Amino acid sequence: MEKKALALAVLLMVGLQAYVRAHDVPEEILFQSYLKPAGTQLQVLLRIPLLAVTDTNLPKNGTGYLAMEYLDPALRDAANQIAAGIVFLENDDRLSQFDMASARISLPSDKSFDSYDAALAHVRGPKLPDSTQLYYNQGYLDLELHYPIQSPGSNFGIQVLFGKGLANRTHTFVTFIRPDGATRAFQLVDQTGVVRLDPSRLQASWVFLTAGLFRFLDGIDHLLFIVVLALPYRRVRDLVGAVAAFALAHTLTLILASIGFMPSGAFFATAIGALIALSIVYVAVEDAIDVNLKRRWMVAFGFGLVHGFGFAFALRDALQYAGGHSVAALLSFNLGLELGQIIILAIVVPMSALLFTHVVSERAGIVVISVLAAHTAWHWMTERAAVLQLMAWPALDLALAATVVRWLLILTIGAGALWFLMGLIRKKPSPSEFAEEKSIVDSQ
């Protein structure tokens, strides 16, 4: 009996230690910073969780609490460690030298970094008493650093790098205060490339052009939809109507979503993901059963509206990098999407022609590829639908009804405009018909 009790006690102790260790390491580590260029220096206020600077070996007493009276000499080493992980740039040149204007340890309950003025007053204020008991991996290290710069109007950037144990768990909140007082806010996740804090219009346009291009090329669901959409066509001019309808539709919803016409809530993103998968299934089935393609543009337009929301999610997360050029960023992002679409079509159309000419018959090839695409998308759709069933849906109130009516009105206008445009294209006489009519008129 005593042995069983001893074994149970050991198990409880091991379990408790594992529980404590698991809660010593949070899933996310949050960094906060304010950057303000003024005169010949860049002022940087940093709040770093002590959990991120444990390698600095801050002095501790025998119980693991920080030895407050001996901290000051070690804070310089901690500042050097942080400066190696968060890099600041001026006109693409790294700012490597800094002066540590002030440094202090703060309690976990301190909220002074909610604003720049409060953070500055706190960092320059009185330090914690030597009698404060604070465990070595709790609380914050707050720093005020000054980097020499050439001009406050320079192009500043930041790059976040992390050492062992911190990658994939960090969020860095950056507030850049321009010389004119305007602010730019950023939320950087894990390690990053160079982020320009106040980009020019040209720089923002280039960033979002490439972001849109790679968003399309990396988005396997959007890419697969374009493949099955283009699969039955052998001539580019026959494909133009469907592709143009898809491009117009996703541009419409992308623009509307970017100005706030998009439902909020996690359920909506999951629902859009399921509908995107459904679009692939539907078009692939049409290809497999050899449906009439004369009205394919209508299908492309309808599903293009859905894909536009998918693109809008990516744009929404990236707009923080646009600075004051959100319109240029939106247009450039959409242009990048169209370039990605053109690149895919430039590959798919000739490759499918070669495949159906030299490898397999056209009908058999279309059926095989369509079935594979539909099978893949069906799994995506069912998985996302299963997740959607577990989510909380919005309340059926007047606000939701107004949103639905607003979108129905927008979609009706957009579909009507496209219908009218396609009607004009269909009614336009071909060159041979025009020549025949002209000869009849001349003969009369």
LOBAZA-327152 format. One record per residue (C-alpha): residue in one letter; x, z, y. Coordinates in steps of 0.1 Angstrom, whole numbers, always signed. Example, Ala and Ser with C-alpha at 12.3 -4.5 7.8 and 13.67 -1.06 7.14 Angstrom:
A;+123;+78;-45
S;+137;+71;-11
% end
This chain:
M;+0;+0;+0
E;+28;+9;+24
K;+46;-25;+16
K;+14;-44;+24
A;+10;-25;+57
L;+46;-32;+66
A;+42;-69;+58
L;+11;-70;+79
A;+29;-54;+108
V;+58;-79;+106
L;+33;-108;+106
L;+15;-94;+136
M;+48;-90;+155
V;+59;-125;+147
G;+26;-139;+157
L;+27;-119;+190
Q;+61;-131;+198
A;+51;-167;+192
Y;+20;-162;+214
V;+42;-147;+242
R;+67;-176;+239
A;+40;-202;+240
H;+26;-186;+272
D;+61;-183;+288
V;+63;-221;+289
P;+33;-237;+308
E;+22;-272;+300
E;+28;-283;+336
I;+55;-272;+360
L;+45;-277;+397
F;+70;-284;+424
Q;+60;-284;+461
S;+79;-300;+490
Y;+76;-308;+527
L;+99;-334;+543
K;+102;-337;+581
P;+128;-359;+598
A;+137;-347;+633
G;+168;-355;+654
T;+198;-358;+632
Q;+185;-340;+602
L;+159;-342;+574
Q;+143;-308;+570
V;+132;-302;+534
L;+111;-272;+523
L;+110;-268;+485
R;+91;-244;+462
I;+105;-244;+427
P;+91;-223;+398
L;+118;-200;+386
L;+111;-213;+351
A;+128;-245;+362
V;+161;-229;+373
T;+167;-206;+344
D;+200;-224;+337
T;+214;-210;+370
N;+217;-175;+355
L;+203;-155;+384
P;+215;-119;+381
K;+192;-97;+361
N;+191;-61;+351
G;+189;-50;+314
T;+151;-54;+312
G;+150;-90;+323
Y;+139;-83;+359
L;+158;-100;+387
A;+184;-79;+404
M;+172;-85;+440
E;+202;-70;+457
Y;+226;-94;+440
L;+206;-126;+443
D;+219;-142;+475
P;+252;-156;+461
A;+235;-171;+432
L;+208;-189;+452
R;+233;-215;+464
D;+240;-225;+428
A;+202;-227;+423
A;+199;-250;+454
N;+227;-273;+440
Q;+209;-275;+407
I;+176;-285;+424
A;+194;-310;+447
A;+207;-328;+417
G;+172;-331;+402
I;+153;-341;+434
V;+172;-369;+453
F;+165;-379;+489
L;+175;-412;+503
E;+178;-427;+538
N;+177;-465;+539
D;+184;-466;+501
D;+216;-444;+506
R;+215;-411;+488
L;+217;-380;+510
S;+242;-359;+490
Q;+253;-332;+516
F;+230;-305;+528
D;+230;-271;+545
M;+210;-243;+530
A;+192;-229;+560
S;+174;-202;+541
A;+165;-193;+505
R;+143;-166;+490
I;+124;-155;+459
S;+86;-154;+462
L;+60;-137;+441
P;+37;-158;+417
S;+7;-148;+439
D;+22;-163;+471
K;+2;-192;+486
S;+22;-199;+517
F;+31;-235;+506
D;-5;-246;+511
S;+6;-258;+546
Y;+38;-268;+563
D;+36;-242;+591
A;+29;-214;+567
A;+57;-225;+543
L;+82;-227;+572
A;+73;-192;+585
H;+74;-178;+550
V;+108;-192;+541
R;+123;-179;+574
G;+105;-146;+571
P;+117;-113;+556
K;+127;-114;+520
L;+113;-93;+492
P;+125;-57;+490
D;+154;-49;+466
S;+130;-26;+448
T;+107;-55;+438
Q;+103;-59;+401
L;+100;-96;+392
Y;+107;-111;+358
Y;+134;-137;+358
N;+112;-167;+349
Q;+82;-158;+370
G;+76;-164;+407
Y;+92;-191;+429
L;+125;-201;+445
D;+118;-212;+481
L;+144;-232;+500
E;+149;-247;+534
L;+175;-275;+532
H;+189;-296;+561
Y;+203;-331;+553
P;+222;-350;+580
I;+206;-383;+588
Q;+212;-413;+611
S;+178;-415;+626
P;+143;-399;+622
G;+129;-435;+621
S;+149;-445;+590
N;+132;-455;+558
F;+132;-424;+536
G;+127;-422;+499
I;+126;-396;+471
Q;+135;-398;+434
V;+127;-371;+409
L;+150;-365;+380
F;+148;-337;+355
G;+171;-321;+330
K;+166;-310;+294
G;+133;-292;+288
L;+115;-303;+320
A;+107;-340;+314
N;+71;-348;+306
R;+59;-315;+320
T;+64;-317;+358
H;+42;-326;+388
T;+59;-328;+422
F;+37;-326;+453
V;+54;-342;+483
T;+42;-341;+519
F;+62;-364;+543
I;+57;-356;+580
R;+65;-386;+601
P;+81;-382;+636
D;+47;-390;+652
G;+31;-362;+632
A;+12;-384;+607
T;+15;-373;+571
R;+19;-390;+537
A;+10;-371;+506
F;+23;-380;+471
Q;+19;-365;+436
L;+48;-376;+414
V;+45;-371;+376
D;+77;-364;+356
Q;+107;-386;+363
T;+103;-414;+388
G;+121;-443;+404
V;+127;-444;+441
V;+94;-437;+460
R;+94;-449;+496
L;+78;-423;+517
D;+67;-445;+546
P;+70;-481;+534
S;+67;-512;+556
R;+39;-536;+550
L;+63;-560;+532
Q;+76;-533;+510
A;+41;-520;+501
S;+30;-555;+494
W;+59;-562;+470
V;+54;-529;+452
F;+17;-535;+446
L;+22;-572;+437
T;+45;-562;+409
A;+22;-533;+400
G;-7;-556;+396
L;+13;-581;+376
F;+25;-556;+351
R;-8;-538;+350
F;-23;-570;+336
L;+6;-578;+313
D;+7;-542;+300
G;-30;-538;+297
I;-35;-550;+261
D;-73;-549;+263
H;-74;-571;+295
L;-49;-594;+279
L;-68;-597;+247
F;-100;-605;+266
I;-83;-634;+284
V;-70;-647;+250
V;-104;-648;+234
L;-120;-662;+266
A;-96;-691;+266
L;-93;-697;+229
P;-120;-724;+224
Y;-108;-745;+254
R;-84;-774;+250
R;-84;-786;+285
V;-75;-765;+315
R;-102;-780;+338
D;-129;-769;+313
L;-115;-733;+315
V;-114;-731;+353
G;-151;-721;+356
A;-149;-691;+332
V;-115;-679;+345
A;-126;-683;+382
A;-158;-663;+374
F;-138;-635;+357
A;-113;-634;+387
L;-141;-633;+412
A;-160;-606;+394
H;-131;-582;+389
T;-120;-588;+425
L;-154;-578;+437
T;-156;-545;+418
L;-119;-538;+426
I;-125;-541;+463
L;-158;-521;+462
A;-142;-494;+441
S;-113;-491;+464
I;-136;-483;+494
G;-155;-456;+475
F;-182;-475;+456
M;-173;-461;+422
P;-189;-432;+403
S;-167;-402;+398
G;-162;-381;+367
A;-142;-385;+335
F;-172;-399;+317
F;-172;-431;+338
A;-136;-440;+330
T;-143;-435;+292
A;-175;-456;+295
I;-156;-484;+312
G;-130;-483;+285
A;-157;-487;+258
L;-174;-515;+277
I;-141;-534;+280
A;-136;-531;+243
L;-172;-544;+239
S;-164;-574;+261
I;-137;-584;+237
V;-160;-580;+207
Y;-187;-601;+223
V;-166;-630;+234
A;-147;-630;+201
V;-180;-632;+182
E;-191;-661;+204
D;-158;-679;+196
A;-163;-673;+159
I;-199;-687;+157
D;-190;-717;+179
V;-214;-709;+207
N;-222;-733;+235
L;-196;-728;+262
K;-216;-743;+291
R;-227;-708;+303
R;-194;-690;+293
W;-188;-685;+330
M;-218;-661;+332
V;-204;-640;+304
A;-170;-640;+321
F;-185;-629;+354
G;-205;-601;+338
F;-176;-586;+319
G;-152;-593;+348
L;-172;-567;+368
V;-164;-542;+341
H;-127;-551;+339
G;-125;-547;+377
F;-133;-510;+373
G;-105;-507;+348
F;-81;-522;+373
A;-95;-500;+400
F;-85;-468;+381
A;-49;-480;+381
L;-50;-490;+418
R;-66;-456;+427
D;-37;-437;+412
A;-11;-459;+429
L;-26;-461;+464
Q;-6;-431;+474
Y;+25;-453;+475
A;+9;-477;+500
G;+17;-456;+531
G;-5;-469;+559
H;-10;-503;+544
S;-39;-498;+519
V;-55;-532;+527
A;-22;-551;+521
A;-17;-530;+489
L;-52;-539;+476
L;-47;-576;+483
S;-12;-577;+468
F;-24;-557;+437
N;-52;-582;+431
L;-28;-612;+436
G;-5;-596;+410
L;-35;-594;+386
E;-42;-631;+391
L;-6;-640;+386
G;-6;-621;+354
Q;-38;-639;+343
I;-22;-673;+351
I;+9;-664;+331
I;-11;-654;+300
L;-32;-686;+302
A;+0;-707;+307
I;+12;-693;+274
V;-21;-691;+254
V;-35;-726;+261
P;-4;-747;+250
M;+4;-724;+221
S;-31;-725;+207
A;-30;-763;+210
L;+3;-765;+191
L;-11;-740;+165
F;-43;-760;+159
T;-24;-793;+158
H;+5;-784;+135
V;-4;-752;+116
V;-41;-748;+110
S;-73;-766;+118
E;-89;-757;+151
R;-121;-743;+137
A;-103;-722;+111
G;-77;-709;+136
I;-104;-699;+161
V;-123;-680;+135
V;-93;-661;+122
I;-80;-651;+156
S;-115;-642;+168
V;-121;-620;+138
L;-88;-602;+142
A;-95;-596;+179
A;-130;-584;+173
H;-119;-561;+145
T;-92;-545;+168
A;-116;-542;+198
W;-143;-527;+176
H;-121;-498;+166
W;-112;-492;+203
M;-149;-493;+212
T;-160;-469;+185
E;-132;-444;+193
R;-140;-444;+230
A;-177;-442;+223
A;-171;-411;+201
V;-151;-395;+230
L;-179;-404;+254
Q;-205;-386;+233
L;-186;-353;+238
M;-185;-356;+276
A;-209;-342;+301
W;-230;-369;+318
P;-241;-367;+354
A;-275;-352;+363
L;-303;-377;+366
D;-311;-370;+403
L;-317;-390;+435
A;-280;-394;+442
L;-274;-411;+409
A;-305;-433;+413
A;-293;-444;+447
T;-259;-453;+433
V;-275;-473;+405
V;-298;-492;+430
R;-269;-499;+453
W;-248;-514;+424
L;-277;-534;+411
L;-282;-549;+446
I;-245;-557;+449
L;-243;-573;+415
T;-275;-594;+421
I;-260;-607;+454
G;-227;-615;+437
A;-243;-632;+407
G;-266;-652;+429
A;-237;-664;+450
L;-218;-674;+419
W;-248;-692;+405
F;-252;-712;+437
L;-215;-721;+437
M;-216;-733;+401
G;-247;-753;+409
L;-229;-771;+437
I;-200;-779;+413
R;-223;-792;+386
K;-241;-814;+411
K;-210;-829;+426
P;-208;-866;+413
S;-178;-877;+393
P;-155;-904;+408
S;-170;-930;+384
E;-206;-921;+393
F;-197;-922;+430
A;-182;-957;+425
E;-212;-969;+406
E;-236;-957;+433
K;-215;-973;+460
S;-215;-1006;+442
I;-253;-1005;+439
V;-256;-998;+476
D;-232;-1026;+485
S;-251;-1051;+463
Q;-283;-1042;+481
% end
